[in-house]
Amino acid sequence: MASEIARQIDGGDLSPGTRLPSVRALAKQHEVSAMTAQKALNQLAQDGYAEAVSGLGYFAQEPPAKGEARTDPSTAAINRQLAELQDTVSELRARVEALEDRS
C-alpha cells in the first residue's frame, strides 16, 4: 500500500501538497485494518513521501533526491494550506449553488 502511493507520487499522479486518503479510506479501499493503513502512512512520512499534519491528515510531498536537502518547510506548509483552501472553496461553492437552486 505504501509503495503504491509512493509510486503515484514519484509518477506525478499525486503532486506535492495533495491530501492523501484518510486512514479509514485506505483501510476500506485495500481491505486492511486501520492499524495497517496507519502504518503505511507512517512509512510514507518516514520515507519522505508524506507529511503528517495534526488534525488535517497526510499530505504528499516530493521526497528529496539522494544527497539533497528537503524542501523548505514553509513552502510545504503553504502548499498544504493552499490545498485546504481550495477544498473549502469547492465545498462553499457547492453549498451556494444548492441554496440558489432552492430559491
C-alpha positions as CSV (number, residue, x, y, z in Angstrom):
1,M,0.0,0.0,0.0
2,A,2.8,2.5,0.9
3,S,4.8,1.5,-2.1
4,E,1.8,2.0,-4.4
5,I,1.2,5.6,-3.0
6,A,5.0,6.3,-3.3
7,R,4.9,5.2,-7.0
8,Q,1.9,7.6,-7.5
9,I,3.9,10.4,-6.0
10,D,7.1,9.5,-8.0
11,G,5.0,9.3,-11.2
12,G,3.3,12.6,-10.7
13,D,-0.2,11.2,-10.2
14,L,-0.1,12.7,-6.7
15,S,1.5,16.1,-6.6
16,P,3.1,17.7,-3.6
17,G,0.5,19.2,-1.3
18,T,-2.2,16.8,-2.3
19,R,-4.1,15.4,0.7
20,L,-3.7,11.6,0.9
21,P,-6.6,9.3,1.7
22,S,-7.5,9.0,5.4
23,V,-6.6,6.0,7.4
24,R,-10.2,4.8,7.2
25,A,-10.4,5.3,3.5
26,L,-7.2,3.5,2.9
27,A,-8.2,0.6,5.1
28,K,-11.5,0.3,3.3
29,Q,-10.0,0.6,-0.2
30,H,-7.3,-2.0,0.5
31,E,-9.5,-4.2,2.8
32,V,-7.0,-4.0,5.6
33,S,-7.2,-2.9,9.3
34,A,-6.9,0.7,10.2
35,M,-3.7,-0.1,12.0
36,T,-2.2,-1.4,8.8
37,A,-3.3,1.7,6.9
38,Q,-1.8,3.9,9.6
39,K,1.5,2.0,9.4
40,A,1.5,2.6,5.6
41,L,1.0,6.3,6.1
42,N,3.6,6.5,8.8
43,Q,6.1,4.7,6.5
44,L,5.4,7.2,3.7
45,A,6.1,10.0,6.1
46,Q,9.3,8.3,7.4
47,D,10.5,7.8,3.8
48,G,9.8,11.4,2.9
49,Y,6.8,10.9,0.6
50,A,4.2,12.4,3.0
51,E,3.9,14.8,5.8
52,A,1.5,14.3,8.7
53,V,-0.4,17.4,9.8
54,S,-2.2,17.1,13.1
55,G,-5.9,17.3,12.7
56,L,-5.7,17.5,8.9
57,G,-4.2,14.2,7.8
58,Y,-1.3,13.3,5.5
59,F,-0.1,15.3,2.5
60,A,2.0,14.1,-0.4
61,Q,5.4,15.7,-0.7
62,E,8.2,15.1,-3.1
63,P,10.9,13.1,-1.5
64,P,14.4,14.7,-1.6
65,A,16.7,13.3,-4.2
66,K,19.6,11.3,-2.7
67,G,22.1,13.7,-1.2
68,E,19.8,16.7,-1.4
69,A,18.2,18.6,1.4
70,R,14.5,18.6,2.0
71,T,12.4,21.5,0.7
72,D,11.9,24.5,2.9
73,P,9.2,23.6,5.4
74,S,7.5,26.9,4.9
75,T,6.9,26.0,1.2
76,A,5.3,22.7,2.2
77,A,3.1,24.5,4.8
78,I,2.0,27.0,2.1
79,N,1.2,24.2,-0.3
80,R,-0.8,22.4,2.4
81,Q,-2.8,25.5,3.3
82,L,-3.5,26.2,-0.4
83,A,-4.9,22.7,-0.8
84,E,-7.1,23.1,2.2
85,L,-8.3,26.5,0.9
86,Q,-9.1,25.0,-2.5
87,D,-11.1,22.2,-0.8
88,T,-13.0,24.7,1.3
89,V,-13.8,27.0,-1.7
90,S,-15.1,24.0,-3.6
91,E,-17.4,23.0,-0.7
92,L,-18.7,26.5,-0.3
93,R,-19.3,26.8,-4.0
94,A,-21.4,23.6,-3.9
95,R,-23.4,24.9,-0.9
96,V,-24.1,28.3,-2.5
97,E,-25.3,26.5,-5.7
98,A,-27.6,24.3,-3.6
99,L,-29.0,27.4,-1.8
100,E,-29.5,29.2,-5.1
101,D,-31.4,26.2,-6.5
102,R,-33.8,26.3,-3.6
103,S,-34.9,29.8,-4.5
